[in-house]
């Protein structure tokens, strides 16, 4: 995990997963050091990750006042209950549906929950965070936000893309890739994470991109992409073309058996 700042008061807690055949998928959480500090998502749900310890390099967990859960998938909720213990004054920003999804595994304490819907805003002392639903999402409770003080957009899964190496995924910037390579990575992720984009009316889908264009953030911070600085127009054009891209088809059972055989004694050596 790598920790680094983006702008004056936003920090990336960067992690990644090596996805066979796909690449290194970033898995970021963020800290906004507002008057009332905000943690955005809480990392991967893997036993060797200590999210609270990593967070402690940026802010005293006891000072955290808000935990913005962009949606309750396991790559966003890894440290949430440990953080609730370490941050006794923090509340979890989510939706009615997000809270309900969490309850199927381990319920959130309801007195620590704050419901916020797209179109509403959260006052964190020195700025307002404006909630919106990103154009691309894999969970119906997804809510990102725009920080009107820093002009940073937190887009959850939208704009994600696998990177060619763990170093770029965790320590790099989206601009480290050639434009055509970044476009290909983002379209691949769009078809993996939001396969519904091939089924909906393309023009109605593209209309959902307009609010982001009007927002015109200087920086986009996505869970599954390194920081993207002054690249918004280009990335909006990329996701606008998602309905026209080829659908993702994953490996089948024969491919799985071939992979497993490569790990057996005398089998192929994995690349």
Order of alpha helices (4+ residues) and beta strands (2+ residues): beta-beta-beta-beta-beta-beta-alpha-beta-alpha-beta-alpha-beta-beta-beta-beta-beta-alpha-alpha-alpha-alpha-beta-beta-alpha-alpha
